[in-house]
Amino acid sequence: MHYMKNGKSPEVPPAPDRNAPATIRAKSSLTKPSSSLHLSDLATILVMAAMLVLVLWARTWGPRFAARRALYQDVVDWLGLHALPVEVVAIPENLDLFSDITFAKARLDAQHPLLSPILELPVVTMKTEAPAGRVLEVLTARRPDYVLTPNSLVWDQVRVSPWFQEHYKTVYRTSSAYDSIAPLLLYRYTPSPFDAGKPVPLNVAFVDADGHSLRLQAYQLSSQYVYPQEPLYVTLVWTPGITNVVAPLTLRLQLVEANTLQLVSDRAIPTVLAQLEDTTLGDVSAHLWTMGEQVSTRYTLVPPAGIPQTAYRLLLSLAYTTSGQPLWTENAANIFPTLSYPPNVTRDPPQPEVTMQTALGDAIALVGYDAPTRMAPGDRVRVAFYWHVLDTIPGDYKVFVHLLGTDADGERVLAQDDSKPVYWSYPTNLWQPGEYVRDEHFLVLDPALPRGDFQLVVGMYDAESGERLPAYDAGGHPLDAQRVTLSVVRVR
């Protein structure tokens, strides 16, 4: 039924002609309005998607990036207050972990331009072969003053290693809830007493009656001197022989007077002043070591009070713990060098750690000295001078030893000792021409002494007038301030 509008029947479109050609029907369909997107609409969608990505980045990665910048800034600020310009800072170089490591370096160089020595540690991941070992290898060889460590499984392995724990102490920690590398831990290097001295290579075999053996490949002694109640630190490096020992061993290390060694039935019978025994030789018994394995064992010998000023020897022996059967080695008494508690006065030329040729006045030459190059606040440090008497000395002189620093007001004495030679017992007017006088002094550093590099100097002055003896270098030229400048001492 059709309704009428304005008295007219509505127009009804004609039905399509089913017999019309297909091409005509297709053409008619093309004349309908298009539903496809215009290019402007596509651009709008892309812009909105980009804005959404930026919003997501700002909410997710923005705080992380800002947090990392803040972490580095905290470390930089701490180093700026506490580190010295010459100290090296080791930073892990890992592009996956530290995407903005260059930012950290830039901040270090820009804010503290003198704080430039930076050691980049190897890139390490858990897929790297022995990654902690690679890092420890670099640290052992370079020993940077500071190490910055992130939160990671690899660095957990580094931090728990005995070597790292012995040589590095935590000085600063900074954290962030937005960054997985936090907390960042900053460590400062502290030398071990076992680091003193130099390794000496050896190839000494200790052999049992059946040919099983253990080889001593190297040793390291902290000093060539022996002093009453002062520790001597000894490191021994071992490896199994071609046929390893068959049971647990006991090691014995003895300090003996060299002149008491006597040959009785081809055996040395010494006078033992100090000794120790070790029934473990490392974490694993020696008979369980594998071919090619190197094991270091360390020992501390403390000579007793009242030992004489003479020459000493270290004797080393091995025996099976259960049976007591000894392991034989050739010339056991000469594995280590002769040690000495040097005499105060001798006519034999000494062997100081540092040799030199300077003079005080016309009758006294300084031919050398022993002194550490690194000290710590609060230390009591031994310094020894070797004086050669060239002629009769009419005056009674005191020796002054000063550790000098500088500040805005100029030169400043940080530690000193002023006393007559040989603990006040051998004044210069008793010295005889041709003598060598070994003269010890102790410097006590203030526990509050700031860290830095300072100068050690020595000289003599008249005990009554205070007038200094003129000082001359090896060429006979006068030295400034009538004193001899020795080594630079690092106080850390």
Stockholm file with secondary structure:
# STOCKHOLM 1.0

chainA/1-492         MHYMKNGKSPEVPPAPDRNAPATIRAKSSLTKPSSSLHLSDLATILVMAAMLVLVLWARTWGPRFAARRALYQDVVDWLGLHALPVEVVAIPENLDLFSDITFAKARLDAQHPLLSPILELPVVTMKTEAPAGRVLEVLTARRPDYVLTPNSLVWDQVRVSPWFQEHYKTVYRTSSAYDSIAPLLLYRYTPSPFDAGKPVPLNVAFVDADGHSLRLQAYQLSSQYVYPQEPLYVTLVWTPGITNVVAPLTLRLQLVEANTLQLVSDRAIPTVLAQLEDTTLGDVSAHLWTMGEQVSTRYTLVPPAGIPQTAYRLLLSLAYTTSGQPLWTENAANIFPTLSYPPNVTRDPPQPEVTMQTALGDAIALVGYDAPTRMAPGDRVRVAFYWHVLDTIPGDYKVFVHLLGTDADGERVLAQDDSKPVYWSYPTNLWQPGEYVRDEHFLVLDPALPRGDFQLVVGMYDAESGERLPAYDAGGHPLDAQRVTLSVVRVR
#=GR chainA/1-492 SS CCCCBTTBCCCCCCCCCTTSCHHHHHHHHHTSCCCSCCHHHHHHHHHHHHHHHHHHHHHHHHHHHHHHHHHHHHHHHHHHHHCCTTCCEEEECCTTTCTTHHHHHHHHHHHCTTCCCEEEECCCCTTSSSHHHHHHHHHHHHCCSEEEECSSHHHHHHHHSHHHHHHEEEEEEECCTTCTTCSEEEEEECCCGGGSSCCEEEEEEEECTTSCEEEEEEEEESCSBCCTTCCEEEEEEEEECSSCCSSCEEEEEEEEEGGGCCEETTEECCCEEEEEEESSSSSSCGGGCCTTCCEEEEEEECCCTTCCSSEEEEEEEEEETTTCCEEBCTTGGGSSCCEECCCSEESSCCCCSEEEEEEETTTEEEEEEECCSEECTTCEEEEEEEEEECSCCCSCEEEEEEEEEEETTEEEEEEEEEECTTTTTSCGGGCCTTCEEEEEEEEECCTTCCCEEEEEEEEEEETTTCCBCCEECTTSCBCGGGSEEEEEEEEC
#=GC SS_cons         CCCCBTTBCCCCCCCCCTTSCHHHHHHHHHTSCCCSCCHHHHHHHHHHHHHHHHHHHHHHHHHHHHHHHHHHHHHHHHHHHHCCTTCCEEEECCTTTCTTHHHHHHHHHHHCTTCCCEEEECCCCTTSSSHHHHHHHHHHHHCCSEEEECSSHHHHHHHHSHHHHHHEEEEEEECCTTCTTCSEEEEEECCCGGGSSCCEEEEEEEECTTSCEEEEEEEEESCSBCCTTCCEEEEEEEEECSSCCSSCEEEEEEEEEGGGCCEETTEECCCEEEEEEESSSSSSCGGGCCTTCCEEEEEEECCCTTCCSSEEEEEEEEEETTTCCEEBCTTGGGSSCCEECCCSEESSCCCCSEEEEEEETTTEEEEEEECCSEECTTCEEEEEEEEEECSCCCSCEEEEEEEEEEETTEEEEEEEEEECTTTTTSCGGGCCTTCEEEEEEEEECCTTCCCEEEEEEEEEEETTTCCBCCEECTTSCBCGGGSEEEEEEEEC
//
